[in-house]
Structure formats: structure tokens, C-alpha cells
Amino acid sequence: MPKYIYKCKECDFVKEVVHSMQEKLKDCEECDTIDVLRRIPSFSLSLGATSNPETTGGRVKDFIDEARQELKEERESLKRKEYTND
């Protein structure tokens, strides 16, 4: 199963989780806020040798599309971030 990294938009809590590609966490257990977790692309993809090629291709495509969207969102977030020299 693939490993995912999640970061809370509210409290900046970071969590590493292993789960199926269909699953996606949304709620932060650290600050008890709903629908604030953002998945950070980890680009590690493991597929079992017994996987069905038809469903594997669809899962890989979905994973790639989702990773691209997450990267786009991260780029936009970084563009809006203000950096200070302390």
C-alpha cells in the first residue's frame, strides 16, 4: 500500500499514513477540525504483483491526476505565502 503524508491547513500538523489509493483523510485528529487535511505528494507508488492490469491502470492514472492537482495547489499556496528574513 502507498504511503501518504497529510498536513493540516489549520494547525500545520503533519502525519504519515499508509492506506489504499481510494482512501483519503480529511479531518485533523490533532486540532479536531473537519475537512482541513491536505495530502502532500510523496510520489511513492507500490502495486502488488497480483493486481488486475485493468484496475491498476485506472488507479495509476487517478493517482497521477490527483498528484498533479495537489502540486498545482501547493504551487499556488507557495505563491501567496509571504517570506520574511529574520
N, CA, C and O atoms as a CHARMM CRD file, in Angstrom:
* protein
*
  344
    1    1 MET  N      0.84000  -1.18400   0.00000 PROA 1      0.00000
    2    1 MET  CA     0.00000   0.00000   0.00000 PROA 1      0.00000
    3    1 MET  C      0.88300   1.24600   0.00000 PROA 1      0.00000
    4    1 MET  O      1.96500   1.25000   0.58700 PROA 1      0.00000
    5    2 PRO  N      0.41900   2.28300  -0.65200 PROA 2      0.00000
    6    2 PRO  CA     1.20600   3.51800  -0.72300 PROA 2      0.00000
    7    2 PRO  C      1.21000   4.28600   0.59300 PROA 2      0.00000
    8    2 PRO  O      0.30000   4.17000   1.41300 PROA 2      0.00000
    9    3 LYS  N      2.25600   5.06600   0.76100 PROA 3      0.00000
   10    3 LYS  CA     2.40800   5.91200   1.93300 PROA 3      0.00000
   11    3 LYS  C      2.02600   7.34000   1.54700 PROA 3      0.00000
   12    3 LYS  O      2.43600   7.83800   0.49900 PROA 3      0.00000
   13    4 TYR  N      1.24200   7.99000   2.40000 PROA 4      0.00000
   14    4 TYR  CA     0.80600   9.35700   2.14800 PROA 4      0.00000
   15    4 TYR  C      1.19300  10.25100   3.32000 PROA 4      0.00000
   16    4 TYR  O      1.25800   9.80200   4.46400 PROA 4      0.00000
   17    5 ILE  N      1.44400  11.50300   3.02200 PROA 5      0.00000
   18    5 ILE  CA     1.73800  12.48700   4.04500 PROA 5      0.00000
   19    5 ILE  C      0.62000  13.51900   4.00000 PROA 5      0.00000
   20    5 ILE  O      0.28900  14.05100   2.94000 PROA 5      0.00000
   21    6 TYR  N      0.05300  13.79000   5.15200 PROA 6      0.00000
   22    6 TYR  CA    -1.01900  14.77100   5.26700 PROA 6      0.00000
   23    6 TYR  C     -0.56100  15.93300   6.14000 PROA 6      0.00000
   24    6 TYR  O      0.18500  15.74900   7.10200 PROA 6      0.00000
   25    7 LYS  N     -1.02300  17.13500   5.78700 PROA 7      0.00000
   26    7 LYS  CA    -0.72300  18.32500   6.58100 PROA 7      0.00000
   27    7 LYS  C     -2.02200  19.08100   6.81700 PROA 7      0.00000
   28    7 LYS  O     -2.81100  19.29000   5.89600 PROA 7      0.00000
   29    8 CYS  N     -2.23000  19.48900   8.06700 PROA 8      0.00000
   30    8 CYS  CA    -3.42900  20.23300   8.43300 PROA 8      0.00000
   31    8 CYS  C     -3.26600  21.69700   8.03500 PROA 8      0.00000
   32    8 CYS  O     -2.23600  22.31300   8.31100 PROA 8      0.00000
   33    9 LYS  N     -4.28500  22.24600   7.38800 PROA 9      0.00000
   34    9 LYS  CA    -4.26700  23.65300   6.97700 PROA 9      0.00000
   35    9 LYS  C     -4.43000  24.59100   8.17000 PROA 9      0.00000
   36    9 LYS  O     -4.06500  25.76400   8.09300 PROA 9      0.00000
   37   10 GLU  N     -4.97400  24.08200   9.26200 PROA 10     0.00000
   38   10 GLU  CA    -5.22500  24.91400  10.44200 PROA 10     0.00000
   39   10 GLU  C     -4.04800  24.93800  11.42000 PROA 10     0.00000
   40   10 GLU  O     -3.57500  26.00700  11.80400 PROA 10     0.00000
   41   11 CYS  N     -3.57600  23.74500  11.82200 PROA 11     0.00000
   42   11 CYS  CA    -2.56300  23.67700  12.88500 PROA 11     0.00000
   43   11 CYS  C     -1.18400  23.23000  12.38500 PROA 11     0.00000
   44   11 CYS  O     -0.25700  23.10800  13.18700 PROA 11     0.00000
   45   12 ASP  N     -1.02900  22.98500  11.08500 PROA 12     0.00000
   46   12 ASP  CA     0.22900  22.54600  10.47200 PROA 12     0.00000
   47   12 ASP  C      0.71500  21.18200  10.96500 PROA 12     0.00000
   48   12 ASP  O      1.88700  20.84400  10.79700 PROA 12     0.00000
   49   13 PHE  N     -0.17300  20.40400  11.56900 PROA 13     0.00000
   50   13 PHE  CA     0.15500  19.05300  11.99900 PROA 13     0.00000
   51   13 PHE  C      0.45700  18.19900  10.78100 PROA 13     0.00000
   52   13 PHE  O     -0.28200  18.24600   9.79700 PROA 13     0.00000
   53   14 VAL  N      1.53100  17.41700  10.82800 PROA 14     0.00000
   54   14 VAL  CA     1.92200  16.55500   9.71500 PROA 14     0.00000
   55   14 VAL  C      1.82900  15.10700  10.16800 PROA 14     0.00000
   56   14 VAL  O      2.27400  14.75200  11.25900 PROA 14     0.00000
   57   15 LYS  N      1.24800  14.28200   9.31700 PROA 15     0.00000
   58   15 LYS  CA     1.03200  12.88000   9.65200 PROA 15     0.00000
   59   15 LYS  C      1.35000  12.02000   8.44000 PROA 15     0.00000
   60   15 LYS  O      0.95300  12.34500   7.32100 PROA 15     0.00000
   61   16 GLU  N      2.06100  10.92800   8.66000 PROA 16     0.00000
   62   16 GLU  CA     2.37700   9.97000   7.60300 PROA 16     0.00000
   63   16 GLU  C      1.49400   8.74400   7.79800 PROA 16     0.00000
   64   16 GLU  O      1.44400   8.17600   8.88900 PROA 16     0.00000
   65   17 VAL  N      0.79600   8.33600   6.73700 PROA 17     0.00000
   66   17 VAL  CA    -0.18700   7.25800   6.82700 PROA 17     0.00000
   67   17 VAL  C     -0.01800   6.30700   5.64700 PROA 17     0.00000
   68   17 VAL  O      0.30900   6.72500   4.53600 PROA 17     0.00000
   69   18 VAL  N     -0.24300   5.03800   5.90600 PROA 18     0.00000
   70   18 VAL  CA    -0.25300   4.03600   4.83600 PROA 18     0.00000
   71   18 VAL  C     -1.69600   3.56100   4.68400 PROA 18     0.00000
   72   18 VAL  O     -2.29500   3.04900   5.63000 PROA 18     0.00000
   73   19 HSD  N     -2.24600   3.73700   3.47800 PROA 19     0.00000
   74   19 HSD  CA    -3.60300   3.26800   3.21200 PROA 19     0.00000
   75   19 HSD  C     -3.79200   3.07700   1.71400 PROA 19     0.00000
   76   19 HSD  O     -2.90000   3.37700   0.92200 PROA 19     0.00000
   77   20 SER  N     -4.96000   2.57700   1.33700 PROA 20     0.00000
   78   20 SER  CA    -5.23200   2.30100  -0.07200 PROA 20     0.00000
   79   20 SER  C     -5.35500   3.60200  -0.85900 PROA 20     0.00000
   80   20 SER  O     -5.55800   4.67100  -0.28400 PROA 20     0.00000
   81   21 MET  N     -5.23100   3.49900  -2.17900 PROA 21     0.00000
   82   21 MET  CA    -5.30600   4.66900  -3.05100 PROA 21     0.00000
   83   21 MET  C     -6.70300   5.28800  -3.05400 PROA 21     0.00000
   84   21 MET  O     -6.84500   6.48200  -3.31800 PROA 21     0.00000
   85   22 GLN  N     -7.72100   4.50400  -2.76900 PROA 22     0.00000
   86   22 GLN  CA    -9.08900   5.01600  -2.78800 PROA 22     0.00000
   87   22 GLN  C     -9.40700   5.83900  -1.53900 PROA 22     0.00000
   88   22 GLN  O    -10.31400   6.67200  -1.55400 PROA 22     0.00000
   89   23 GLU  N     -8.67400   5.60800  -0.48100 PROA 23     0.00000
   90   23 GLU  CA    -8.94000   6.28500   0.78600 PROA 23     0.00000
   91   23 GLU  C     -8.28300   7.66700   0.80600 PROA 23     0.00000
   92   23 GLU  O     -7.21000   7.85300   0.23100 PROA 23     0.00000
   93   24 LYS  N     -8.91700   8.62800   1.46000 PROA 24     0.00000
   94   24 LYS  CA    -8.33500   9.95900   1.60600 PROA 24     0.00000
   95   24 LYS  C     -8.81600  10.54800   2.92600 PROA 24     0.00000
   96   24 LYS  O    -10.01800  10.65000   3.16800 PROA 24     0.00000
   97   25 LEU  N     -7.86800  10.93600   3.77800 PROA 25     0.00000
   98   25 LEU  CA    -8.20800  11.53200   5.06300 PROA 25     0.00000
   99   25 LEU  C     -8.55100  13.00500   4.88500 PROA 25     0.00000
  100   25 LEU  O     -7.98900  13.67600   4.01900 PROA 25     0.00000
  101   26 LYS  N     -9.46500  13.50500   5.69600 PROA 26     0.00000
  102   26 LYS  CA    -9.89500  14.89800   5.57600 PROA 26     0.00000
  103   26 LYS  C     -9.88100  15.63600   6.90200 PROA 26     0.00000
  104   26 LYS  O     -9.67700  16.85000   6.92300 PROA 26     0.00000
  105   27 ASP  N    -10.09500  14.93000   8.01800 PROA 27     0.00000
  106   27 ASP  CA   -10.25300  15.56400   9.32100 PROA 27     0.00000
  107   27 ASP  C     -8.97300  15.43900  10.14700 PROA 27     0.00000
  108   27 ASP  O     -8.34900  14.37900  10.19100 PROA 27     0.00000
  109   28 CYS  N     -8.59300  16.53600  10.79800 PROA 28     0.00000
  110   28 CYS  CA    -7.38900  16.56400  11.61800 PROA 28     0.00000
  111   28 CYS  C     -7.70700  16.06600  13.02600 PROA 28     0.00000
  112   28 CYS  O     -8.56800  16.61700  13.71100 PROA 28     0.00000
  113   29 GLU  N     -7.01100  15.03400  13.44000 PROA 29     0.00000
  114   29 GLU  CA    -7.23200  14.49400  14.77900 PROA 29     0.00000
  115   29 GLU  C     -6.47700  15.30600  15.83900 PROA 29     0.00000
  116   29 GLU  O     -6.76800  15.19100  17.03000 PROA 29     0.00000
  117   30 GLU  N     -5.52800  16.10800  15.42000 PROA 30     0.00000
  118   30 GLU  CA    -4.74500  16.92400  16.35100 PROA 30     0.00000
  119   30 GLU  C     -5.55100  18.13400  16.84800 PROA 30     0.00000
  120   30 GLU  O     -5.59700  18.39200  18.05100 PROA 30     0.00000
  121   31 CYS  N     -6.18300  18.87200  15.93200 PROA 31     0.00000
  122   31 CYS  CA    -6.94300  20.07200  16.32400 PROA 31     0.00000
  123   31 CYS  C     -8.45400  19.85700  16.22500 PROA 31     0.00000
  124   31 CYS  O     -9.22900  20.78800  16.44300 PROA 31     0.00000
  125   32 ASP  N     -8.87400  18.63100  15.89800 PROA 32     0.00000
  126   32 ASP  CA   -10.29800  18.27600  15.79200 PROA 32     0.00000
  127   32 ASP  C    -11.07000  19.17500  14.82600 PROA 32     0.00000
  128   32 ASP  O    -12.21900  19.53500  15.08200 PROA 32     0.00000
  129   33 THR  N    -10.43300  19.52700  13.72600 PROA 33     0.00000
  130   33 THR  CA   -11.08600  20.34700  12.71100 PROA 33     0.00000
  131   33 THR  C    -11.46400  19.45900  11.53500 PROA 33     0.00000
  132   33 THR  O    -10.71900  18.54800  11.17400 PROA 33     0.00000
  133   34 ILE  N    -12.60600  19.72100  10.94400 PROA 34     0.00000
  134   34 ILE  CA   -13.14300  18.88700   9.87200 PROA 34     0.00000
  135   34 ILE  C    -12.72300  19.42800   8.51000 PROA 34     0.00000
  136   34 ILE  O    -12.72500  20.63700   8.27800 PROA 34     0.00000
  137   35 ASP  N    -12.36700  18.52000   7.62100 PROA 35     0.00000
  138   35 ASP  CA   -12.06700  18.81800   6.22200 PROA 35     0.00000
  139   35 ASP  C    -10.92300  19.82800   6.04100 PROA 35     0.00000
  140   35 ASP  O    -11.04500  20.78100   5.27200 PROA 35     0.00000
  141   36 VAL  N     -9.80400  19.60700   6.76300 PROA 36     0.00000
  142   36 VAL  CA    -8.67200  20.52800   6.67300 PROA 36     0.00000
  143   36 VAL  C     -7.36300  19.84300   6.28600 PROA 36     0.00000
  144   36 VAL  O     -6.35100  20.51800   6.09800 PROA 36     0.00000
  145   37 LEU  N     -7.36500  18.51500   6.16400 PROA 37     0.00000
  146   37 LEU  CA    -6.12500  17.83000   5.81400 PROA 37     0.00000
  147   37 LEU  C     -5.87300  17.91200   4.32100 PROA 37     0.00000
  148   37 LEU  O     -6.78500  17.74200   3.51100 PROA 37     0.00000
  149   38 ARG  N     -4.63100  18.17500   3.97000 PROA 38     0.00000
  150   38 ARG  CA    -4.21500  18.23100   2.57500 PROA 38     0.00000
  151   38 ARG  C     -3.14300  17.16400   2.38800 PROA 38     0.00000
  152   38 ARG  O     -2.19900  17.07500   3.17300 PROA 38     0.00000
  153   39 ARG  N     -3.29700  16.36400   1.35000 PROA 39     0.00000
  154   39 ARG  CA    -2.32300  15.31300   1.09000 PROA 39     0.00000
  155   39 ARG  C     -1.15600  15.91100   0.32700 PROA 39     0.00000
  156   39 ARG  O     -1.33800  16.55500  -0.70600 PROA 39     0.00000
  157   40 ILE  N      0.03900  15.69100   0.84400 PROA 40     0.00000
  158   40 ILE  CA     1.25400  16.17000   0.21300 PROA 40     0.00000
  159   40 ILE  C      1.79300  15.03800  -0.65000 PROA 40     0.00000
  160   40 ILE  O      1.97400  13.92700  -0.15100 PROA 40     0.00000
  161   41 PRO  N      2.05000  15.28300  -1.91100 PROA 41     0.00000
  162   41 PRO  CA     2.52500  14.20700  -2.78700 PROA 41     0.00000
  163   41 PRO  C      3.82200  13.59600  -2.27700 PROA 41     0.00000
  164   41 PRO  O      4.76900  14.30600  -1.93700 PROA 41     0.00000
  165   42 SER  N      3.84800  12.27800  -2.22900 PROA 42     0.00000
  166   42 SER  CA     5.05700  11.58000  -1.80300 PROA 42     0.00000
  167   42 SER  C      5.69800  10.84300  -2.97400 PROA 42     0.00000
  168   42 SER  O      6.85600  10.43200  -2.89100 PROA 42     0.00000
  169   43 PHE  N      4.95900  10.67800  -4.05000 PROA 43     0.00000
  170   43 PHE  CA     5.43300  10.06100  -5.28100 PROA 43     0.00000
  171   43 PHE  C      5.97500   8.65200  -5.10100 PROA 43     0.00000
  172   43 PHE  O      6.79400   8.19400  -5.89800 PROA 43     0.00000
  173   44 SER  N      5.52800   7.97000  -4.07000 PROA 44     0.00000
  174   44 SER  CA     5.87100   6.56200  -3.94800 PROA 44     0.00000
  175   44 SER  C      4.61400   5.77400  -4.26400 PROA 44     0.00000
  176   44 SER  O      3.55800   6.00800  -3.67700 PROA 44     0.00000
  177   45 LEU  N      4.73400   4.85200  -5.18300 PROA 45     0.00000
  178   45 LEU  CA     3.58300   4.09800  -5.64000 PROA 45     0.00000
  179   45 LEU  C      3.96200   2.63100  -5.66200 PROA 45     0.00000
  180   45 LEU  O      4.86700   2.23800  -6.39800 PROA 45     0.00000
  181   46 SER  N      3.29300   1.82300  -4.87600 PROA 46     0.00000
  182   46 SER  CA     3.58800   0.39900  -4.87600 PROA 46     0.00000
  183   46 SER  C      2.34300  -0.36000  -5.29400 PROA 46     0.00000
  184   46 SER  O      1.25600  -0.13200  -4.76200 PROA 46     0.00000
  185   47 LEU  N      2.50600  -1.25400  -6.24000 PROA 47     0.00000
  186   47 LEU  CA     1.39600  -2.05300  -6.72700 PROA 47     0.00000
  187   47 LEU  C      1.74800  -3.52300  -6.53900 PROA 47     0.00000
  188   47 LEU  O      2.86000  -3.94800  -6.85300 PROA 47     0.00000
  189   48 GLY  N      0.81300  -4.28200  -6.03500 PROA 48     0.00000
  190   48 GLY  CA     1.05000  -5.69100  -5.81500 PROA 48     0.00000
  191   48 GLY  C      1.17600  -6.45500  -7.12100 PROA 48     0.00000
  192   48 GLY  O      0.60200  -6.05500  -8.13400 PROA 48     0.00000
  193   49 ALA  N      1.92000  -7.54600  -7.10700 PROA 49     0.00000
  194   49 ALA  CA     2.14400  -8.34400  -8.31200 PROA 49     0.00000
  195   49 ALA  C      0.85900  -9.01700  -8.78200 PROA 49     0.00000
  196   49 ALA  O      0.75000  -9.39400  -9.94900 PROA 49     0.00000
  197   50 THR  N     -0.10500  -9.16800  -7.89600 PROA 50     0.00000
  198   50 THR  CA    -1.34500  -9.84300  -8.26900 PROA 50     0.00000
  199   50 THR  C     -2.42700  -8.85500  -8.69100 PROA 50     0.00000
  200   50 THR  O     -3.58100  -9.24900  -8.85200 PROA 50     0.00000
  201   51 SER  N     -2.08700  -7.59400  -8.87200 PROA 51     0.00000
  202   51 SER  CA    -3.07800  -6.58600  -9.24700 PROA 51     0.00000
  203   51 SER  C     -3.63200  -6.84800 -10.63600 PROA 51     0.00000
  204   51 SER  O     -2.91600  -7.31900 -11.52000 PROA 51     0.00000
  205   52 ASN  N     -4.88400  -6.54700 -10.82200 PROA 52     0.00000
  206   52 ASN  CA    -5.53800  -6.66000 -12.11300 PROA 52     0.00000
  207   52 ASN  C     -5.07300  -5.49100 -12.97800 PROA 52     0.00000
  208   52 ASN  O     -5.22300  -4.34200 -12.56100 PROA 52     0.00000
  209   53 PRO  N     -4.50900  -5.73700 -14.17700 PROA 53     0.00000
  210   53 PRO  CA    -3.98700  -4.65200 -15.00800 PROA 53     0.00000
  211   53 PRO  C     -5.02100  -3.59800 -15.38600 PROA 53     0.00000
  212   53 PRO  O     -4.68500  -2.42000 -15.50200 PROA 53     0.00000
  213   54 GLU  N     -6.27300  -4.00600 -15.57900 PROA 54     0.00000
  214   54 GLU  CA    -7.30100  -3.03600 -15.95000 PROA 54     0.00000
  215   54 GLU  C     -7.53600  -2.03200 -14.82900 PROA 54     0.00000
  216   54 GLU  O     -7.58600  -0.82600 -15.07100 PROA 54     0.00000
  217   55 THR  N     -7.67800  -2.52300 -13.61700 PROA 55     0.00000
  218   55 THR  CA    -7.92400  -1.61500 -12.50000 PROA 55     0.00000
  219   55 THR  C     -6.64400  -0.90100 -12.07700 PROA 55     0.00000
  220   55 THR  O     -6.70100   0.23000 -11.59300 PROA 55     0.00000
  221   56 THR  N     -5.50200  -1.53800 -12.25100 PROA 56     0.00000
  222   56 THR  CA    -4.22600  -0.90700 -11.88700 PROA 56     0.00000
  223   56 THR  C     -3.97900   0.32100 -12.74500 PROA 56     0.00000
  224   56 THR  O     -3.56500   1.35900 -12.22700 PROA 56     0.00000
  225   57 GLY  N     -4.22100   0.22600 -14.03200 PROA 57     0.00000
  226   57 GLY  CA    -4.02100   1.36600 -14.92200 PROA 57     0.00000
  227   57 GLY  C     -4.90500   2.54300 -14.54000 PROA 57     0.00000
  228   57 GLY  O     -4.46400   3.69200 -14.55300 PROA 57     0.00000
  229   58 GLY  N     -6.14200   2.25200 -14.20400 PROA 58     0.00000
  230   58 GLY  CA    -7.06500   3.29600 -13.77900 PROA 58     0.00000
  231   58 GLY  C     -6.63200   3.93600 -12.47100 PROA 58     0.00000
  232   58 GLY  O     -6.72500   5.15100 -12.29500 PROA 58     0.00000
  233   59 ARG  N     -6.15500   3.09500 -11.55300 PROA 59     0.00000
  234   59 ARG  CA    -5.68500   3.61300 -10.25800 PROA 59     0.00000
  235   59 ARG  C     -4.44800   4.48400 -10.43500 PROA 59     0.00000
  236   59 ARG  O     -4.32600   5.53700  -9.80900 PROA 59     0.00000
  237   60 VAL  N     -3.53900   4.04500 -11.28300 PROA 60     0.00000
  238   60 VAL  CA    -2.32300   4.82700 -11.52300 PROA 60     0.00000
  239   60 VAL  C     -2.68100   6.16800 -12.15800 PROA 60     0.00000
  240   60 VAL  O     -2.15100   7.20600 -11.76100 PROA 60     0.00000
  241   61 LYS  N     -3.57500   6.14900 -13.13800 PROA 61     0.00000
  242   61 LYS  CA    -3.99500   7.39500 -13.78400 PROA 61     0.00000
  243   61 LYS  C     -4.63500   8.33200 -12.76400 PROA 61     0.00000
  244   61 LYS  O     -4.33400   9.52600 -12.73900 PROA 61     0.00000
  245   62 ASP  N     -5.51400   7.79300 -11.92600 PROA 62     0.00000
  246   62 ASP  CA    -6.14900   8.60500 -10.89100 PROA 62     0.00000
  247   62 ASP  C     -5.10900   9.18200  -9.93500 PROA 62     0.00000
  248   62 ASP  O     -5.18600  10.35200  -9.56100 PROA 62     0.00000
  249   63 PHE  N     -4.13600   8.36000  -9.54100 PROA 63     0.00000
  250   63 PHE  CA    -3.08000   8.81600  -8.63000 PROA 63     0.00000
  251   63 PHE  C     -2.27600   9.94700  -9.26500 PROA 63     0.00000
  252   63 PHE  O     -1.98500  10.94600  -8.60600 PROA 63     0.00000
  253   64 ILE  N     -1.91900   9.79900 -10.53500 PROA 64     0.00000
  254   64 ILE  CA    -1.14500  10.82200 -11.23400 PROA 64     0.00000
  255   64 ILE  C     -1.94900  12.10800 -11.35100 PROA 64     0.00000
  256   64 ILE  O     -1.42100  13.19200 -11.10400 PROA 64     0.00000
  257   65 ASP  N     -3.21500  12.00100 -11.72200 PROA 65     0.00000
  258   65 ASP  CA    -4.07100  13.18700 -11.82600 PROA 65     0.00000
  259   65 ASP  C     -4.19900  13.89300 -10.48200 PROA 65     0.00000
  260   65 ASP  O     -4.13500  15.12000 -10.40600 PROA 65     0.00000
  261   66 GLU  N     -4.38000  13.11200  -9.43100 PROA 66     0.00000
  262   66 GLU  CA    -4.51500  13.68600  -8.09100 PROA 66     0.00000
  263   66 GLU  C     -3.20700  14.34900  -7.64000 PROA 66     0.00000
  264   66 GLU  O     -3.22800  15.42600  -7.04400 PROA 66     0.00000
  265   67 ALA  N     -2.07900  13.70800  -7.92300 PROA 67     0.00000
  266   67 ALA  CA    -0.77900  14.27600  -7.55700 PROA 67     0.00000
  267   67 ALA  C     -0.53300  15.58700  -8.30500 PROA 67     0.00000
  268   67 ALA  O     -0.00600  16.53900  -7.73000 PROA 67     0.00000
  269   68 ARG  N     -0.90900  15.64000  -9.56900 PROA 68     0.00000
  270   68 ARG  CA    -0.76900  16.88300 -10.34400 PROA 68     0.00000
  271   68 ARG  C     -1.60600  18.00100  -9.74100 PROA 68     0.00000
  272   68 ARG  O     -1.14300  19.13700  -9.63200 PROA 68     0.00000
  273   69 GLN  N     -2.83700  17.68400  -9.35000 PROA 69     0.00000
  274   69 GLN  CA    -3.70800  18.68300  -8.74100 PROA 69     0.00000
  275   69 GLN  C     -3.12800  19.16200  -7.41500 PROA 69     0.00000
  276   69 GLN  O     -3.14200  20.35800  -7.12300 PROA 69     0.00000
  277   70 GLU  N     -2.62000  18.23600  -6.61800 PROA 70     0.00000
  278   70 GLU  CA    -2.03500  18.60700  -5.32400 PROA 70     0.00000
  279   70 GLU  C     -0.80500  19.49000  -5.52500 PROA 70     0.00000
  280   70 GLU  O     -0.60400  20.44900  -4.78000 PROA 70     0.00000
  281   71 LEU  N      0.01500  19.17400  -6.52500 PROA 71     0.00000
  282   71 LEU  CA     1.17900  20.00800  -6.82200 PROA 71     0.00000
  283   71 LEU  C      0.76400  21.40500  -7.26200 PROA 71     0.00000
  284   71 LEU  O      1.38100  22.39500  -6.86800 PROA 71     0.00000
  285   72 LYS  N     -0.27700  21.48300  -8.07500 PROA 72     0.00000
  286   72 LYS  CA    -0.77900  22.77500  -8.53400 PROA 72     0.00000
  287   72 LYS  C     -1.24800  23.61000  -7.34300 PROA 72     0.00000
  288   72 LYS  O     -0.94100  24.79800  -7.24900 PROA 72     0.00000
  289   73 GLU  N     -1.99600  22.97500  -6.43500 PROA 73     0.00000
  290   73 GLU  CA    -2.47800  23.66900  -5.24800 PROA 73     0.00000
  291   73 GLU  C     -1.31700  24.12100  -4.36800 PROA 73     0.00000
  292   73 GLU  O     -1.33900  25.22500  -3.82300 PROA 73     0.00000
  293   74 GLU  N     -0.30900  23.27100  -4.23100 PROA 74     0.00000
  294   74 GLU  CA     0.86700  23.61700  -3.41700 PROA 74     0.00000
  295   74 GLU  C      1.62200  24.78900  -4.02900 PROA 74     0.00000
  296   74 GLU  O      2.06600  25.67900  -3.30400 PROA 74     0.00000
  297   75 ARG  N      1.77700  24.80600  -5.35700 PROA 75     0.00000
  298   75 ARG  CA     2.43900  25.93000  -6.03400 PROA 75     0.00000
  299   75 ARG  C      1.68800  27.23000  -5.80300 PROA 75     0.00000
  300   75 ARG  O      2.29300  28.26000  -5.50700 PROA 75     0.00000
  301   76 GLU  N      0.35500  27.17900  -5.94000 PROA 76     0.00000
  302   76 GLU  CA    -0.46600  28.36700  -5.71700 PROA 76     0.00000
  303   76 GLU  C     -0.34100  28.84200  -4.27100 PROA 76     0.00000
  304   76 GLU  O     -0.26600  30.04300  -4.01200 PROA 76     0.00000
  305   77 SER  N     -0.31900  27.90500  -3.34200 PROA 77     0.00000
  306   77 SER  CA    -0.17600  28.24800  -1.93300 PROA 77     0.00000
  307   77 SER  C      1.16900  28.92300  -1.66900 PROA 77     0.00000
  308   77 SER  O      1.24200  29.89500  -0.91700 PROA 77     0.00000
  309   78 LEU  N      2.22400  28.41300  -2.28400 PROA 78     0.00000
  310   78 LEU  CA     3.55300  28.99200  -2.09200 PROA 78     0.00000
  311   78 LEU  C      3.67500  30.36000  -2.75200 PROA 78     0.00000
  312   78 LEU  O      4.42100  31.21200  -2.26800 PROA 78     0.00000
  313   79 LYS  N      2.96100  30.58000  -3.84000 PROA 79     0.00000
  314   79 LYS  CA     2.98200  31.88300  -4.49800 PROA 79     0.00000
  315   79 LYS  C      2.39000  32.95500  -3.59300 PROA 79     0.00000
  316   79 LYS  O      2.84900  34.09800  -3.58900 PROA 79     0.00000
  317   80 ARG  N      1.36100  32.58000  -2.82000 PROA 80     0.00000
  318   80 ARG  CA     0.68600  33.53700  -1.95500 PROA 80     0.00000
  319   80 ARG  C      1.39600  33.71900  -0.61500 PROA 80     0.00000
  320   80 ARG  O      1.10300  34.67200   0.10800 PROA 80     0.00000
  321   81 LYS  N      2.31300  32.83300  -0.27400 PROA 81     0.00000
  322   81 LYS  CA     2.98500  32.88900   1.01400 PROA 81     0.00000
  323   81 LYS  C      3.98200  34.02500   1.05800 PROA 81     0.00000
  324   81 LYS  O      4.71400  34.26500   0.09800 PROA 81     0.00000
  325   82 GLU  N      4.00500  34.72200   2.18100 PROA 82     0.00000
  326   82 GLU  CA     4.95400  35.80500   2.36000 PROA 82     0.00000
  327   82 GLU  C      6.16000  35.27400   3.11600 PROA 82     0.00000
  328   82 GLU  O      6.00900  34.57700   4.12000 PROA 82     0.00000
  329   83 TYR  N      7.33100  35.59100   2.65200 PROA 83     0.00000
  330   83 TYR  CA     8.56400  35.16700   3.29800 PROA 83     0.00000
  331   83 TYR  C      9.21300  36.37500   3.96700 PROA 83     0.00000
  332   83 TYR  O      9.23900  37.46700   3.40000 PROA 83     0.00000
  333   84 THR  N      9.72400  36.17800   5.15000 PROA 84     0.00000
  334   84 THR  CA    10.40400  37.25500   5.85600 PROA 84     0.00000
  335   84 THR  C     11.80500  36.81600   6.22100 PROA 84     0.00000
  336   84 THR  O     12.05000  35.63200   6.45700 PROA 84     0.00000
  337   85 ASN  N     12.71500  37.75100   6.26700 PROA 85     0.00000
  338   85 ASN  CA    14.08500  37.48500   6.69500 PROA 85     0.00000
  339   85 ASN  C     14.21400  37.92600   8.13900 PROA 85     0.00000
  340   85 ASN  O     14.14200  39.11500   8.45000 PROA 85     0.00000
  341   86 ASP  N     14.40300  36.96200   9.01000 PROA 86     0.00000
  342   86 ASP  CA    14.53000  37.27600  10.43200 PROA 86     0.00000
  343   86 ASP  C     15.96700  37.22400  10.86600 PROA 86     0.00000
  344   86 ASP  O     16.26800  37.46100  12.03600 PROA 86     0.00000
